[in-house]
Amino acid sequence: MVLFIRSGVPSEVIDKAVVKFREHPSYKREGQQVTGERHDFVFTATSDPNQEIKLAFLPCHLPNPRSNS
């Protein structure tokens, strides 16, 4: 999942998103990769509790370009 961050403080936006992933009812655990650039999560499939869904969260800061006018 890619999150494009256009406004706000990127570290705060990323922290809020990570909290929301962890609060999800199907959240199971952290994945293998957790850095400032990528966070992996493992979720349980709602149709099969033995199946895992692996999700990579990739936040990207895209500030608005400044105009020279």
MOPAC internal coordinates of N, CA, C and O (Angstrom, degrees):
PM7 1SCF
backbone

  N    0.0000 0     0.00 0     0.00 0    0    0    0
  C    1.4347 1     0.00 0     0.00 0    1    0    0
  C    1.5222 1   107.29 1     0.00 0    2    1    0
  O    1.2310 1   120.87 1   -50.60 1    3    2    1
  N    1.3070 1   115.94 1   129.40 1    3    2    1
  C    1.4573 1   121.37 1   179.04 1    5    3    2
  C    1.5241 1   108.80 1  -105.61 1    6    5    3
  O    1.2310 1   120.73 1   -48.66 1    7    6    5
  N    1.3178 1   116.21 1   131.34 1    7    6    5
  C    1.4588 1   122.09 1   175.74 1    9    7    6
  C    1.5186 1   107.90 1  -114.90 1   10    9    7
  O    1.2310 1   120.38 1   -64.68 1   11   10    9
  N    1.3254 1   116.87 1   115.32 1   11   10    9
  C    1.4546 1   121.61 1   176.88 1   13   11   10
  C    1.5221 1   108.49 1   -89.36 1   14   13   11
  O    1.2310 1   120.19 1   -59.50 1   15   14   13
  N    1.3127 1   117.24 1   120.50 1   15   14   13
  C    1.4592 1   123.08 1  -176.85 1   17   15   14
  C    1.5223 1   107.78 1  -104.10 1   18   17   15
  O    1.2310 1   120.68 1   -68.84 1   19   18   17
  N    1.3184 1   116.31 1   111.16 1   19   18   17
  C    1.4595 1   121.30 1  -178.80 1   21   19   18
  C    1.5260 1   113.01 1  -103.55 1   22   21   19
  O    1.2310 1   120.33 1   159.28 1   23   22   21
  N    1.3178 1   116.97 1   -20.72 1   23   22   21
  C    1.4619 1   119.82 1  -179.77 1   25   23   22
  C    1.5231 1   108.96 1  -144.70 1   26   25   23
  O    1.2310 1   121.38 1   -15.36 1   27   26   25
  N    1.3132 1   114.97 1   164.64 1   27   26   25
  C    1.4523 1   120.27 1  -178.94 1   29   27   26
  C    1.5195 1   111.05 1    88.33 1   30   29   27
  O    1.2310 1   121.28 1    -2.38 1   31   30   29
  N    1.3011 1   115.15 1   177.62 1   31   30   29
  C    1.4654 1   121.77 1   178.16 1   33   31   30
  C    1.5317 1   106.81 1   -87.01 1   34   33   31
  O    1.2310 1   119.72 1   -63.86 1   35   34   33
  N    1.3273 1   118.14 1   116.14 1   35   34   33
  C    1.4652 1   120.24 1  -173.95 1   37   35   34
  C    1.5313 1   114.61 1   -52.64 1   38   37   35
  O    1.2310 1   119.46 1   136.10 1   39   38   37
  N    1.3141 1   118.64 1   -43.90 1   39   38   37
  C    1.4671 1   119.67 1  -178.82 1   41   39   38
  C    1.5279 1   111.80 1   -62.81 1   42   41   39
  O    1.2310 1   120.10 1   144.31 1   43   42   41
  N    1.3261 1   117.41 1   -35.69 1   43   42   41
  C    1.4688 1   120.71 1   177.85 1   45   43   42
  C    1.5250 1   111.14 1   -70.17 1   46   45   43
  O    1.2310 1   120.25 1   138.92 1   47   46   45
  N    1.3268 1   117.13 1   -41.08 1   47   46   45
  C    1.4692 1   121.27 1   178.91 1   49   47   46
  C    1.5280 1   109.67 1   -63.44 1   50   49   47
  O    1.2310 1   120.31 1   136.20 1   51   50   49
  N    1.3331 1   117.01 1   -43.80 1   51   50   49
  C    1.4637 1   121.21 1   179.72 1   53   51   50
  C    1.5239 1   110.40 1   -63.43 1   54   53   51
  O    1.2310 1   120.02 1   134.59 1   55   54   53
  N    1.3258 1   117.57 1   -45.41 1   55   54   53
  C    1.4747 1   120.97 1   179.05 1   57   55   54
  C    1.5215 1   111.48 1   -58.99 1   58   57   55
  O    1.2310 1   120.04 1   138.09 1   59   58   57
  N    1.3298 1   117.53 1   -41.91 1   59   58   57
  C    1.4678 1   121.19 1   178.97 1   61   59   58
  C    1.5251 1   111.04 1   -64.52 1   62   61   59
  O    1.2310 1   120.30 1   139.13 1   63   62   61
  N    1.3334 1   117.03 1   -40.87 1   63   62   61
  C    1.4609 1   120.61 1   179.82 1   65   63   62
  C    1.5264 1   110.73 1   -65.39 1   66   65   63
  O    1.2310 1   120.37 1   137.84 1   67   66   65
  N    1.3323 1   116.89 1   -42.16 1   67   66   65
  C    1.4647 1   120.72 1   179.48 1   69   67   66
  C    1.5279 1   110.40 1   -61.63 1   70   69   67
  O    1.2310 1   119.98 1   139.31 1   71   70   69
  N    1.3137 1   117.64 1   -40.69 1   71   70   69
  C    1.4638 1   121.18 1   177.32 1   73   71   70
  C    1.5312 1   110.09 1   -60.58 1   74   73   71
  O    1.2310 1   120.23 1   137.26 1   75   74   73
  N    1.3288 1   117.17 1   -42.74 1   75   74   73
  C    1.4707 1   120.98 1  -179.42 1   77   75   74
  C    1.5237 1   111.23 1   -64.20 1   78   77   75
  O    1.2310 1   120.11 1   140.50 1   79   78   77
  N    1.3482 1   117.40 1   -39.50 1   79   78   77
  C    1.4707 1   119.60 1   176.24 1   81   79   78
  C    1.5214 1   110.13 1   -59.98 1   82   81   79
  O    1.2310 1   120.54 1   134.47 1   83   82   81
  N    1.3272 1   116.57 1   -45.53 1   83   82   81
  C    1.4645 1   120.77 1  -177.76 1   85   83   82
  C    1.5262 1   112.63 1   -67.68 1   86   85   83
  O    1.2310 1   119.97 1   153.48 1   87   86   85
  N    1.3169 1   117.67 1   -26.52 1   87   86   85
  C    1.4699 1   121.65 1   179.53 1   89   87   86
  C    1.5226 1   112.52 1   -81.39 1   90   89   87
  O    1.2310 1   119.87 1   167.40 1   91   90   89
  N    1.3169 1   117.86 1   -12.60 1   91   90   89
  C    1.4672 1   121.11 1  -177.33 1   93   91   90
  C    1.5316 1   109.94 1   -62.27 1   94   93   91
  O    1.2310 1   119.53 1   -42.25 1   95   94   93
  N    1.3382 1   118.50 1   137.75 1   95   94   93
  C    1.4704 1   120.78 1  -176.85 1   97   95   94
  C    1.5343 1   114.02 1   -60.57 1   98   97   95
  O    1.2310 1   119.69 1   155.36 1   99   98   97
  N    1.3129 1   118.19 1   -24.64 1   99   98   97
  C    1.4692 1   120.85 1  -179.72 1  101   99   98
  C    1.5286 1   113.26 1   -93.08 1  102  101   99
  O    1.2310 1   120.20 1  -179.18 1  103  102  101
  N    1.3350 1   117.22 1     0.82 1  103  102  101
  C    1.4650 1   120.90 1   179.49 1  105  103  102
  C    1.5207 1   109.55 1   -62.63 1  106  105  103
  O    1.2310 1   121.58 1   -46.64 1  107  106  105
  N    1.3326 1   114.59 1   133.36 1  107  106  105
  C    1.4643 1   119.74 1  -179.60 1  109  107  106
  C    1.5268 1   111.60 1  -112.43 1  110  109  107
  O    1.2310 1   120.66 1   129.95 1  111  110  109
  N    1.3434 1   116.35 1   -50.05 1  111  110  109
  C    1.4646 1   119.76 1  -178.57 1  113  111  110
  C    1.5267 1   109.87 1  -169.96 1  114  113  111
  O    1.2310 1   121.50 1    -7.08 1  115  114  113
  N    1.3429 1   114.73 1   172.92 1  115  114  113
  C    1.4597 1   121.18 1   173.24 1  117  115  114
  C    1.5222 1   108.00 1   -70.68 1  118  117  115
  O    1.2310 1   121.00 1   -28.60 1  119  118  117
  N    1.3269 1   115.69 1   151.40 1  119  118  117
  C    1.4538 1   120.17 1   174.40 1  121  119  118
  C    1.5153 1   110.24 1   -88.14 1  122  121  119
  O    1.2310 1   120.98 1    16.11 1  123  122  121
  N    1.3312 1   115.73 1  -163.89 1  123  122  121
  C    1.4585 1   120.58 1  -175.19 1  125  123  122
  C    1.5116 1   113.72 1   -76.32 1  126  125  123
  O    1.2310 1   119.92 1   146.74 1  127  126  125
  N    1.3130 1   117.76 1   -33.26 1  127  126  125
  C    1.4685 1   121.89 1  -172.40 1  129  127  126
  C    1.5287 1   110.07 1  -106.21 1  130  129  127
  O    1.2310 1   120.31 1   -59.32 1  131  130  129
  N    1.3143 1   117.01 1   120.68 1  131  130  129
  C    1.4621 1   121.49 1   174.02 1  133  131  130
  C    1.5197 1   106.62 1  -139.37 1  134  133  131
  O    1.2310 1   120.99 1   -74.16 1  135  134  133
  N    1.3281 1   115.72 1   105.84 1  135  134  133
  C    1.4621 1   122.02 1   177.30 1  137  135  134
  C    1.5198 1   107.42 1  -137.41 1  138  137  135
  O    1.2310 1   120.08 1     1.35 1  139  138  137
  N    1.3046 1   117.46 1  -178.65 1  139  138  137
  C    1.4540 1   120.56 1   175.68 1  141  139  138
  C    1.5115 1   112.20 1   -69.62 1  142  141  139
  O    1.2310 1   120.59 1   163.02 1  143  142  141
  N    1.3275 1   116.48 1   -16.98 1  143  142  141
  C    1.4554 1   121.07 1  -177.68 1  145  143  142
  C    1.5168 1   113.40 1  -101.35 1  146  145  143
  O    1.2310 1   120.03 1   160.33 1  147  146  145
  N    1.3216 1   117.55 1   -19.67 1  147  146  145
  C    1.4632 1   120.81 1  -176.04 1  149  147  146
  C    1.5226 1   109.92 1  -153.35 1  150  149  147
  O    1.2310 1   121.65 1   -38.33 1  151  150  149
  N    1.3255 1   114.46 1   141.67 1  151  150  149
  C    1.4634 1   121.41 1   175.06 1  153  151  150
  C    1.5211 1   107.15 1  -131.02 1  154  153  151
  O    1.2310 1   120.23 1   -52.10 1  155  154  153
  N    1.3235 1   117.16 1   127.90 1  155  154  153
  C    1.4612 1   121.67 1   176.40 1  157  155  154
  C    1.5234 1   109.06 1  -104.06 1  158  157  155
  O    1.2310 1   121.54 1   -38.50 1  159  158  157
  N    1.3280 1   114.66 1   141.50 1  159  158  157
  C    1.4564 1   121.58 1   178.10 1  161  159  158
  C    1.5141 1   109.27 1  -133.06 1  162  161  159
  O    1.2310 1   120.90 1   -25.84 1  163  162  161
  N    1.3274 1   115.88 1   154.16 1  163  162  161
  C    1.4540 1   121.76 1   175.03 1  165  163  162
  C    1.5195 1   107.40 1  -121.45 1  166  165  163
  O    1.2310 1   121.44 1   -50.32 1  167  166  165
  N    1.3340 1   114.86 1   129.68 1  167  166  165
  C    1.4601 1   122.23 1   179.25 1  169  167  166
  C    1.5219 1   109.34 1  -119.20 1  170  169  167
  O    1.2310 1   120.89 1   -22.11 1  171  170  169
  N    1.3162 1   115.91 1   157.89 1  171  170  169
  C    1.4548 1   122.03 1   174.36 1  173  171  170
  C    1.5197 1   108.42 1   -92.98 1  174  173  171
  O    1.2310 1   120.56 1   -44.82 1  175  174  173
  N    1.3290 1   116.53 1   135.18 1  175  174  173
  C    1.4600 1   120.42 1   176.21 1  177  175  174
  C    1.5259 1   108.86 1   -69.38 1  178  177  175
  O    1.2310 1   120.20 1   -44.24 1  179  178  177
  N    1.3151 1   117.22 1   135.76 1  179  178  177
  C    1.4719 1   119.87 1  -178.18 1  181  179  178
  C    1.5242 1   112.04 1   -68.46 1  182  181  179
  O    1.2310 1   120.22 1   151.38 1  183  182  181
  N    1.3285 1   117.18 1   -28.62 1  183  182  181
  C    1.4678 1   120.03 1  -178.70 1  185  183  182
  C    1.5259 1   113.12 1   -84.07 1  186  185  183
  O    1.2310 1   119.93 1   161.87 1  187  186  185
  N    1.3309 1   117.75 1   -18.13 1  187  186  185
  C    1.4592 1   121.62 1  -178.13 1  189  187  186
  C    1.5284 1   109.08 1  -149.70 1  190  189  187
  O    1.2310 1   119.52 1   -76.65 1  191  190  189
  N    1.3161 1   118.52 1   103.35 1  191  190  189
  C    1.4671 1   121.02 1  -176.59 1  193  191  190
  C    1.5311 1   113.75 1   -63.60 1  194  193  191
  O    1.2310 1   119.70 1   165.41 1  195  194  193
  N    1.3296 1   118.18 1   -14.59 1  195  194  193
  C    1.4623 1   121.09 1   178.16 1  197  195  194
  C    1.5258 1   112.20 1   -88.04 1  198  197  195
  O    1.2310 1   120.57 1   170.30 1  199  198  197
  N    1.3230 1   116.52 1    -9.70 1  199  198  197
  C    1.4613 1   120.38 1   179.82 1  201  199  198
  C    1.5254 1   109.74 1   -94.75 1  202  201  199
  O    1.2310 1   120.91 1   -44.03 1  203  202  201
  N    1.3348 1   115.86 1   135.97 1  203  202  201
  C    1.4636 1   121.13 1   178.06 1  205  203  202
  C    1.5207 1   110.09 1  -107.20 1  206  205  203
  O    1.2310 1   121.39 1   -37.81 1  207  206  205
  N    1.3140 1   114.95 1   142.19 1  207  206  205
  C    1.4618 1   122.49 1   174.15 1  209  207  206
  C    1.5204 1   106.75 1  -111.69 1  210  209  207
  O    1.2310 1   120.88 1   -58.52 1  211  210  209
  N    1.3217 1   115.92 1   121.48 1  211  210  209
  C    1.4673 1   120.77 1  -179.65 1  213  211  210
  C    1.5171 1   108.99 1  -100.93 1  214  213  211
  O    1.2310 1   121.15 1   -50.32 1  215  214  213
  N    1.3230 1   115.41 1   129.68 1  215  214  213
  C    1.4537 1   121.46 1  -176.16 1  217  215  214
  C    1.5215 1   109.49 1  -126.52 1  218  217  215
  O    1.2310 1   120.75 1   -47.21 1  219  218  217
  N    1.3215 1   116.16 1   132.79 1  219  218  217
  C    1.4602 1   121.90 1   174.35 1  221  219  218
  C    1.5177 1   107.73 1  -105.36 1  222  221  219
  O    1.2310 1   120.40 1   -54.92 1  223  222  221
  N    1.2990 1   116.84 1   125.08 1  223  222  221
  C    1.4669 1   123.61 1   179.06 1  225  223  222
  C    1.5173 1   107.95 1  -102.01 1  226  225  223
  O    1.2310 1   120.78 1   -61.19 1  227  226  225
  N    1.3382 1   116.12 1   118.81 1  227  226  225
  C    1.4603 1   122.31 1  -177.00 1  229  227  226
  C    1.5229 1   110.03 1  -120.43 1  230  229  227
  O    1.2310 1   119.87 1   -83.44 1  231  230  229
  N    1.3181 1   117.86 1    96.56 1  231  230  229
  C    1.4638 1   119.68 1   177.69 1  233  231  230
  C    1.5285 1   110.60 1   -79.98 1  234  233  231
  O    1.2310 1   120.77 1   -42.59 1  235  234  233
  N    1.3350 1   116.14 1   137.41 1  235  234  233
  C    1.4682 1   122.05 1  -179.80 1  237  235  234
  C    1.5195 1   109.27 1  -129.03 1  238  237  235
  O    1.2310 1   120.56 1   -57.88 1  239  238  237
  N    1.3128 1   116.54 1   122.12 1  239  238  237
  C    1.4547 1   121.27 1   178.77 1  241  239  238
  C    1.5283 1   108.61 1   -85.84 1  242  241  239
  O    1.2310 1   120.79 1   -60.98 1  243  242  241
  N    1.3166 1   116.09 1   119.02 1  243  242  241
  C    1.4696 1   122.65 1   178.82 1  245  243  242
  C    1.5141 1   108.40 1  -124.46 1  246  245  243
  O    1.2310 1   120.16 1   -97.87 1  247  246  245
  N    1.3105 1   117.29 1    82.13 1  247  246  245
  C    1.4693 1   118.77 1  -179.16 1  249  247  246
  C    1.5298 1   110.15 1   -66.28 1  250  249  247
  O    1.2310 1   121.30 1   -28.94 1  251  250  249
  N    1.3099 1   115.12 1   151.06 1  251  250  249
  C    1.4594 1   120.12 1   176.98 1  253  251  250
  C    1.5255 1   109.30 1   -66.83 1  254  253  251
  O    1.2310 1   120.26 1   -43.90 1  255  254  253
  N    1.3317 1   117.11 1   136.10 1  255  254  253
  C    1.4635 1   118.38 1   178.11 1  257  255  254
  C    1.5188 1   110.77 1   -66.21 1  258  257  255
  O    1.2310 1   121.14 1   -37.31 1  259  258  257
  N    1.2900 1   115.42 1   142.69 1  259  258  257
  C    1.4823 1   119.75 1   178.93 1  261  259  258
  C    1.5136 1   108.76 1   -82.58 1  262  261  259
  O    1.2310 1   121.30 1   -43.47 1  263  262  261
  N    1.2918 1   115.12 1   136.53 1  263  262  261
  C    1.4639 1   118.90 1   176.69 1  265  263  262
  C    1.5234 1   109.89 1   -85.33 1  266  265  263
  O    1.2310 1   120.41 1   -32.05 1  267  266  265
  N    1.3141 1   116.83 1   147.95 1  267  266  265
  C    1.4627 1   122.06 1  -179.25 1  269  267  266
  C    1.5200 1   111.95 1   -97.00 1  270  269  267
  O    1.2310 1   120.05 1  -166.15 1  271  270  269
  N    1.3138 1   117.51 1    13.85 1  271  270  269
  C    1.4725 1   119.38 1  -178.32 1  273  271  270
  C    1.4954 1   112.76 1   -91.39 1  274  273  271
  O    1.2310 1   120.10 1   180.00 1  275  274  273

